[in-house]
Structures are given as C-alpha cells and as structure tokens.
Amino acid sequence: MRVAGREKLEKFMRKHAAAKTPLRVWLSLVERELWQGPQDIKNLYRSVDFLSANRVVFNIGGNNFRLVVVVRYTASVVWIDRIGTHSEYDKWKLE
C-alpha cells in the first residue's frame, strides 16, 4: 500500500519519541501489503477497529497511541487521517 500524509506521522514522532519505533514498524508492514478489503487488515492487525467511510483505527505502541487512516482499497492507498495519544483519541468524536 502507498501511505499518504506521512508528514502527520513525522510531526507526531518528533513530539512523541516513544511512538517513533512502533510507527516505523507500522509503516514498514503496511507498505508491503496490498489490502483488498477489511479482512486483509484484520488478518495482520487483530485489534483494529473499523469505522464508517473506510476509516480504520490502529492501536500503536502497546495501545499508547491511536492512528486513524482512510483506506482506498482500489487505489492501494492508506491516507493518514490523524494520530494521537490514547487520551487524545478518547476525546475525538469518531463515528
């Protein structure tokens, strides 16, 4: 998959050093994949949550951080929507 919006991840990693390694691992794994649908994601990441509009929530760094992406399966693109700490995520209004 191609990952769009990397600048959000880079900015977050500069602010949260503990997120750097887990996010780089996540990027490395996702870039090797070619997801055709939600089950492909679930096969690799058992703890993901699926939201409306092809949004997916990943637990990063032992659930210390949450990453929300939009997956465009036909275009093989993962768009970074937002990333935050677990406590920040709890304040987001996601549906």
Residue pairs with C-beta under 8 A, 6 or more apart in sequence:
1 30
1 31
1 33
1 34
1 35
1 71
1 76
1 77
1 78
2 31
2 76
2 77
2 78
3 27
3 30
3 31
3 77
3 78
3 80
4 77
4 78
4 79
4 80
5 79
5 80
5 81
6 27
6 80
8 80
8 82
8 83
9 23
9 27
9 80
9 83
12 19
12 23
12 65
12 83
12 84
13 19
13 20
13 23
16 65
16 85
18 61
18 64
19 60
19 61
19 64
19 65
19 83
21 61
22 60
22 61
22 62
22 65
23 60
23 61
23 65
23 67
23 83
26 58
26 60
26 67
29 44
30 78
33 40
33 44
34 40
34 76
35 41
35 71
35 73
35 76
36 73
37 73
38 50
38 56
41 48
41 56
41 71
42 48
45 58
47 59
47 63
48 56
48 57
48 58
48 59
49 56
49 57
50 56
50 57
51 57
51 68
51 94
51 95
52 95
53 70
54 70
54 71
54 72
54 73
55 68
55 69
55 70
55 71
55 81
55 94
56 68
56 69
56 70
56 71
57 66
57 67
57 68
57 89
57 94
58 66
58 67
58 68
58 69
59 65
59 66
60 66
60 67
60 83
63 86
64 85
64 86
65 83
65 84
65 85
65 86
66 83
66 84
66 85
66 86
66 88
66 89
67 80
67 82
67 83
68 81
68 82
68 83
68 92
68 94
69 78
69 79
69 80
69 81
70 78
70 79
70 81
71 77
71 78
71 79
72 78
72 79
82 92
84 92
